[in-house]
Amino acid sequence: MLQKWGHTQIAVGTRMASYHDEVKISLPALLTPQHHLVFTFFHVDLQMKLEAPKPVIIGYSVLPLSTHIQLLSDVSLPILRELVPHYLQESGKERMDYLEDGKTVFRLRLRLCSSLFPINERIRDFFVEYDRHTLHTSPPWGSELLEAINSLKNVESTALLQFLQPILNMLLHLIGDGGETLQVAAFRAMVNILTRSVAFTT
């Protein structure tokens, strides 16, 4: 189930807490610099005699998605004492107060699993060049797109299967309306992809 927020488990009696949580987040198709994740750190006093101890906010970390969404990587972030107005903008960064003197003490590992944002560089390049070509923001001869089409044969079958439908749709569009060179390249790429997909799934 897709989430807009989530909680991790609680770590008791440890200075270096380690969590393993998987969160499925609903993301927009187009990411802007304003899209980001906010991690809120709480302290829960388990010694309180109340029925439900109230968590106290310790700080926040901010992860810009437009920078990190297509990465398969480990990220280290500082922790802010509070979220100041316009904290995503350069003007807001001057007023930020960090814990631990701004050291990047919060570490997380990103493993994106998405049908919109490819991790594979060759698939990502193909999507970008296809968009540039169809929006007429690239040279009309399409040499970058031709190179991106030809590089699809070097993509692993598992990565291709994840984006099979949009890739085939784009190749079919190019076969129908791409100019002779792109038509031939798109047709050959589609035959190669379909042959490999059938072999991979049988």
N, C-alpha and C positions, 0 to 999 in steps of 0.2 A: 504494500500500500504506500502511495506517495505521501511524503510528509512536507510540511512547511517548517516544522521545528521538531526537536527530539531531545531526550535526556539520556545521558550515559548512566552507568551504575555508579554507586558511591564507593570511594576508596577510604577505608578507615585505618588510621595509624600508620600512614606512609607519607614521606616527604616527596617522593617521586612517584606519583600515581601513574599507572599505565592502564589504558582502556582499550578494548577491542569492540568497537560498535560499528555496525553497518546501517547507514541511513539512506533511504531512497527519497530524493528531493525532487519536487516538481520544478523543472527549469523551463524558462521561455526558449523559443526557437532562436531568437536573436539576443545575444548577450551584449550589454553595454558596460562601460566602466562603473555604472551605478549598481550593477548586480554584484552581490557579495554575500558571504556567510559571516555571521557574527557568532562567536563562541563566548558564552557567558560562564564564568567560573564562580561557583558557590562554595561557601563553607557552611556545613550543617553541624551545629553543636548537639551532639548526641547525649550530652550530660544534662541538657535542660529537662526539667521535670514536667514540661507541658506534654499534652497528648501528641501533638504534632510539632516537632521542632521546626522553626522557621529558618529557611536558608538565608544567609547573608551574602550579597554579591561581593566578590573579591576583585574582579576585573573582567576585561573583555579582550578578545583578539578578533581581528578582522581579516578575512581572506577575500581579496578581489577575484571574482570568478573569471572575468575576461582575461586575466593574466594567467590563471592556473588551470582553467577548466580542461584544456586538452593535454595536460601534462600527466605523466605517470611517474610521480616523484614523491620525495620526502620534502616537507616544508617546515621551516622554523619561523615562528612569529613572536613578536613581543606582546606583553600583556598591558593593556591600558587600565588606569584606575577608573576612568569613566569615559563614556562616549560623549565627546563634545559636539556641539552643532557643526555640521559640515565636515565630519571626520573623514570623509572620503576625498575631500578636496585639499589642495596644497595649503590653502589659507587656514584650514582647520588643524593641520598637522603641527603648526607652530604652537598651538595651545595644549597639545597632548601631554599628559603626565603618565609616565610608564612605571611599572613595577620593576624591581631588580635592575634599576638604571638603564632600562631599555634593552636589556639582553633578550635574545630570542629563546625564551625558556619553554615555550609551548611548541611541541613538535607533533606533526601529524603526517600520515602517509595517505596520499591520494591515489585511489584506484577507480578511475571513471569507467562506468559501464553504461553506455548510452547509445541509443539508435539515432541520435541527432549530431553528436559531437564525436567524430572519429579520433581515436588515439593514433592510429597508423598514419604516418607522415605522408605516404603515397596516396592514400585515400583522401586525406585532408587536402593535399595539393590538387588532386583531381576535382574535388568539390569546388575549391577556390577558383581554379582556372575555368571550369564549366560556368560558374556564375559570372566571371569576368567576360567570358565569350558571349553568353546569352544576354548580358546587360550592355554589351558593346563597349566595355571599358578596357578591352585588350586589343592589340593589333588585329586587323581582319584576317590575316593569314593563319592565326591560331597556333603558332609554333610551340608556345608554352603548353597549350592544351594538348597538342599532339604528343608532346613529351610525357605529359601526365597520363594520357590514355595508354601509351606504350609501357609505362612503368607499372600499370595495374597487374601485368603478368608476374611481377615479382612480389606481389602481396600474398601473405599466407592465406590459405583457404579459410581458416577460422575467422580471420578479420574480414574477408570478403563476404562470408555468409551473414555476418552481423549487419552489413549494409547492402545486401544483395539487391533488394527491391529498388532503393534509390539509385544505385549504380546502373542497374539495367534500364531503368526509366531514362536516365540521362544519356546512356549509350544509344537507346532507341531513338531518342529525340535527335541526336547527332546523325544517326543513320538516315533519318528522314529529312534533315535540314541542316547539314553541317558543311557542305562543300565536299568535293570528291575525295580529297586527301583525308579529311576528318571522318568521312563516311566509311572509307575502307578501314582506317585504323579502329574506329568504333566497332565495326562489324567483326574484325579479327579479335578484338579484346572481348567482345561478348561471347564469341564461340569459345575462346580460351577459358573464360570464367565459367560458362555453363558446363563445359567438359570437366573442369576441375571440381565444380560443385557436385556434379553427379557422381564422380569418382570418390569424392570425400564422404558423401552421405550413404554410399552403398557398401 
